[in-house]
Amino acid sequence: MWLGPFIKEAPREGGELDERDVGVVPMVSCIGKAVTWRNETVRQEDEDAALPTMVLLPRVQIVPTEELDKATLDAIAEVSQNANGSLRIKMHDKHAALASIGKHLGMFTDIVQMKAVYGVSDKPMSAEEWKKQYVREG
């Protein structure tokens, strides 16, 4: 499981993480930092039409590596280009990484934990204490 930039340093003794180990900045690293996109109006001339028409075309550009911060670079899993020229940027799964950290820290448990305190005394309860605890007024 990818935990890359989410963990700043090695876990403390005993393998436990604390709040200082989990980074906040990489959690906001998203595809919006790696690419830019905009719509562009282009004049398109057609032989059949008397007047040229304006067409709205989407434009996507990859941000140069030199302009990306370390957290965004760490969040990118793969960059590839097909034979036809189409580009693909694959980001690491943030949800799975956060779920793994949460499970490691004990935030998500599959077992229901019940914490109850039972007071056991070696001396018997007085009549006043018994009435106070078990008898309802009204």
Long-range contacts (C-beta under 8 A, 24 or more apart in sequence): 1-96, 1-97, 1-100, 2-77, 2-92, 2-93, 2-96, 2-97, 3-97, 3-100, 3-101, 4-74, 4-75, 4-92, 4-97, 5-29, 5-70, 5-71, 5-74, 5-75, 6-97, 6-98, 6-101, 7-101, 16-105, 17-101, 17-104, 17-105, 22-101, 23-71, 25-71, 26-71, 26-74, 26-75, 27-94, 27-98, 29-69, 29-71, 29-72, 29-74, 29-75, 29-91, 29-94, 30-75, 30-91, 31-89, 31-91, 33-63, 33-68, 33-69, 33-72, 34-62, 34-63, 34-68, 34-72, 34-76, 34-89, 34-91, 35-60, 35-61, 35-62, 35-63, 35-89, 36-60, 36-61, 36-63, 37-61, 60-87, 62-87, 62-89
